Structure formats: structure tokens, C-alpha cells
């Protein structure tokens, strides 16, 4: 009978096994980082889309606020309302007003803006961004 000798790995074989394990780990990590790189553009695209969506939302809100302002001006001026008249009166009045009066207006403005916006928001689900002159 011949005994088969099971040989122990030699010193030169041990590093090769470790090297293979390291190469396998490196290949796995490389694949994961390639996957992440493939994912990255979609994340960037989603962020760009969200930024665009928020810019559009900001523009819609600004248009709503401008329309609310014009509606309030129309209530005050009634038939004499002119889109050029309101800013002119505001500018001249603001420039000629005392500092204490301006502070008073600013305090009152916070409650005015919130209440007007909430009232109008409930009444009007969507606002036409093109104002019509009476």
C-alpha cells in the first residue's frame, strides 16, 4: 500500500492564497464602487430635478403673493386702481414716512400678510398668473 502524503502548504503557497483572497476582496470592492459611480448620476439628476421643482414652486408662490398684493390694492383704490399707481404711491409714502411709522407698519404687516394669504388660499385653489386690468 502506498500512503499518500498530504503535503502542508509551503511558505511560498501561503502568500499566494492570501493574495488571491485580497484580489477577490479588491474585485468585490471595485464592483461596488463602480455600482456607486453608476448610481451617482441618477442621484445628481434627482437633485437637479428637485432644485428645478423648488424653483418653480418659489416662482408660483411669488406670483401668488403679487396677485394678493394687487387684489388688496384694488380693494383700497377701487375704480381708480392702476397697476402703475399703487407702486408710485407706496414709494412716495414710504420715503416720506417717519421711522416709527415704518416700524408700526412692519409689525402690522406680519399679521396682515398671514391672514390675507390664508383667506385667499382657501378661496382660490389655483390663481391665474396673468393679472387682468379693470
Helices and strands as residue ranges (DSSP letters): H 11-77, G 78-80, H 83-96, H 99-123
